């Protein structure tokens, strides 16, 4: 199965900034390659690479990655304009 990737998240999004480094760290901790992760979650290696390179991601794909690493996805909403906090 090959995952279809939606548009790129904005540069300031939590998905864009935190998830790639977390996935890389979890891969390193387990000694897995991107290909290993792709096989375990049933997507192409390219789909995994998109997330790690911060090119594209989807919540569904990130959830599948979290599941295989026995982690959970936590999402929060915050104002784009810091003066609105």
N, C-alpha and C positions, 0 to 999 in steps of 0.2 A: 504494500500500500504506500502511495506517495501522498504526503500532506500538501494541500493547496495552501499557499501562504497569502494572508491578507496584506493590505498596505502596511508600510513601515510605521511603527509607532513614533511619536514625536521624540526628539532628542532628550527632552527633560523628563520623560516618563520613567516610572520605576521599573517597568518591564525592560526598557531600553538600557538603563544604567546598571541595574543590580543583577538581573538574572544571568546574563552571559558570564560574569565573573564567578557567580555561584556555581553554575553548571561546570565551568572549567575546573574549579576547585574540587567539586564532587567527582568528576572524571579522574582527576589526578589522585585523589584519595583512594579510589577503588582500583586504580591502574587500568581503567577502561579507555578505549579510543572512542572517537566520535562514531565510528562504524559499529562498535560494540553497543553503544547507546541506541543508535538507530535500529539495530536488529532487535534489541530488547523491547522497544516501544512500537515497532512495526512501521517505521517511516524511512525515507531515504536518508543517506548520510548528508545529502545537500540540505535537507530540511533542518537537521541538527546544526549544520555549519551556519545556516542563516541566523539561527538564534545566537550562536556563540560569536559570530562576527557582527552582531547587532544590526544585521541587514533587515531581517523580518522575523516576526514571531506571531503566534496566536495563543490565546489563553488556553485553548484545548491542547495544543502541543506542549505548552509549559506545564499544564496539569499532568500530562502523561509522563513528562520527565520527572516531575516531583514525585509521582507515584512510584516510579522505578527506584528512586533514591530514598524512598520512605520519608518524604518531606511533604509539607502542605504549602499551598499557594495562599498568600495573604494579600488582599487588595484593599487599598484605602483611597478615598477621594480627598483631594485638597485643592484649594483655590489656585488658579494659575497666577493670579496677581497676589504677591505676598502681602500687600497692604490690606487685603480682604480677610486675613486671618484674624 
